[in-house]
Amino acid sequence: MDEIGWYQKRNDRSLRYAGRVLPQDRSILLRLSPEYGARFDGQVAILVATNLLARMTPCIAFDVPEVDLVAPLPWTGTTLRQRLIEVTSAADPSAVPEFRAARDHDYILYLGQEASVATVHGSGWNAYVGTGASPLPVSGTTNPIGPSLAATTAIARLFALQMGAMDGPHLLNAFDWQSKPVRDERTPPFDLSPRLGSLWVVGLGSVGTAVLYFLTLLTRRFAATLFDMDFVKVENLDRSPIFTALDAHSRLSKVDATELYLQAVGVKRVAKEGEPLDQSQIWFAREAGTPDLLISAANERNVRYIIEKSTPPLQIYGTTGANWEASVIRHIPLVDACSCCLFPPDTPQAATVCATETFAQPAMGESVDAALPFLSFAAGLMAAAEILKAGLSGYPFTSNRTTLYTHPTVSPRFISTPVGQREACLCGSRNAAISRRMIEGTKYQSLSANGVTSKLRATAQ
Ligand SMILES: [Zn+2]
């Protein structure tokens, strides 16, 4: 495949979704403040911005200090500049990242607190994008979420504005999904390297892999079981933060490519399933107390119905939508509505249409899922945030669904809209005792201790 053909495939989904990609002839310069760049949060911000931008344009330049990566990032022992080259070339082998000062016509994103025409700053749970100086408090925690949110939101806004002058200010926090910052004192702290337990990831599309990517920026202390039957294609490279051009060239399966990433960053226990869930021996042999958490990021083959039929543990996942939005959804057993309340199984198409825009491709007689690169990153990031919060005392802090809106006509903002229990859903006739037995011993079992939805309570009596 020649370079032009490769970019056509790589950009295919953005073109279907928005009818355009970033201008491929104007450089975006990421300038990192030396003070911010010496810190974990600043390094997270530029790594995420680079990973996302490298999947959208080959024209990236860096004005960054010469620093080593700091813990708890997984690539310590590498310099930041070296890692930025690796991230860029893994996503796009034809890109030639430049390290240089700004030039006329560059679009400059300034990563740091100080005033600029496009300031990007995230720390703790908070994110700021806009002109002028960031008003955010500098967090004393090692939290990758705020800086990742700032980087993702900035690039979403840059794309929405078609690289026009940055607007704002845009303030977001990923702790309680508000448009104002939250202070460290109001949020329970993380362990330095939190243990997440056993995670089963059903669906390794862009969102499923993005969840894992954002989690691994902070911790590798979890066991992952990966379910997916698909191969990595060039068309997947614009939206997954972990798939590489080499994965696509080698026609690696998504479970193999994801395992390679997880092993490279230091996740020691990884298991794989290449069969669909409805034929998976691992799934049907699932024992009570396993897994601790289910990241259900797939829609096909009535997968949510299969999951709900087997009384699953805590589920957290992200979805992308047709109007430039990304959502995080949570199902706490016996407390929240289930995933079939949201995606009814008797209309299997509804799941796909709700989760991501489906575009007809008449010439080939098939339909394909599409989303913009930053939407998949945002959905994965929001789910990762919710997973990290699930281990904190006092969880949950918000309702079971929150959506980030990034459409050009609105300011980037979160809106939480709870998912309620659906009439006649299978969870309404679920036996609470069986549910309790299936989640007994899981890390997040106590979340189900206090609340039982009214229909489930009636069933239990
Ligand atoms: Zn339900």
Residues whose N, C-alpha, C, O or C-beta is under 5 A from the ligand:
A	BS01	ZN	A337 C338 C340 C341 C425 L426 C427
